[in-house]
Amino acid sequence: MVIAIGNALGNGQSTTVGWISAKDREIKNSDTGTTLTVLQTDAAINPGNSGGALLNIKGEVIGINSAKISGTKVDYNDTIFCFLR
């Protein structure tokens, strides 16, 4: 279980919970060609949450909320990616 902390929609501090669905997921930036290795989670992230902490159940920071990809593909539908700490 993970806990995502942020400032969703500019309404103040918020937290959501979810699961890590993949470690060491590689995503490629089509503009720069850069490949990033990230955590993938299903914790809800809304605008304003990027840059917030992703915590494990012990309260340790394990990542930084970074990107949300929405689409019709099953493997990336409303998927959140977090930079590894």
N, C-alpha and C positions, 0 to 999 in steps of 0.2 A: 504494500500500500504506500502511496505517496500523497503528499499534501502540497498543493500549489498555492502560493501567496502572491497577491498583487493588488492593484487598484482598478478593479474592473469598471469600465465605463466612466472612470473618474469619480465614482461614488464613495470613495474611501476604501479602507482595507477590506479584502475579501479572501476567503479560503475555499478551495474545492479539493476533493479527494479523488483518487483514481488508482490505476495499476500501471506498472511498467509493462508494456507489451513487447518491447524489444530493447536490448542493449546493443551498443555499437552499430546502430543503424546508420548507413551511409546515404546521404542525400547530396545531390549535385546541383550547384547553382548554374543554371543554363546560361546566364549572362557572363559569368566570369570563368566557368569551367572548374571552379573550386569544389572539392568534395569535403563535406563536413561529417564527422562521426558524432552521433548524438544519441540521447535516450529518446525513446518513443513512449508516450503515455496517453491515456484516455481521460486524464483529469481535465475538466472544463477550463478553457482559457478564453477570455474575452478581451476586446481592445483595452489596453491599459495594463494588462497583466505581464506583458513582455518586460523582462528585466527583473521580475520577481523571483524569489527563491522556490526551488522544488526541494522538498524535505522528505527524508525517509521517516519511518514510524518512530525513530529515536530522536527526531528533531534535528538531524544533521543535514546540512545543505549538500545535495548530491547533484544539483544542476541549476541552471538559470533558464526560466521560461523564455523561449526564443522565437518560435515560429508556429503558425497554425496553417495546416493545409486542409482545405475542404474540397470535396469533389465527389464524383460518382464511383470511383474505384473503391472496392471493399477495403483494400489494405491501407488506404490513406484517407478514408472518409472522416472528417473532423479529427484529424490526428494532430497531436501536439509534439513538437520536437524541442528538446532542451539540451543546451550545451553541457557537456560533462564538466564537472568541477575539477 
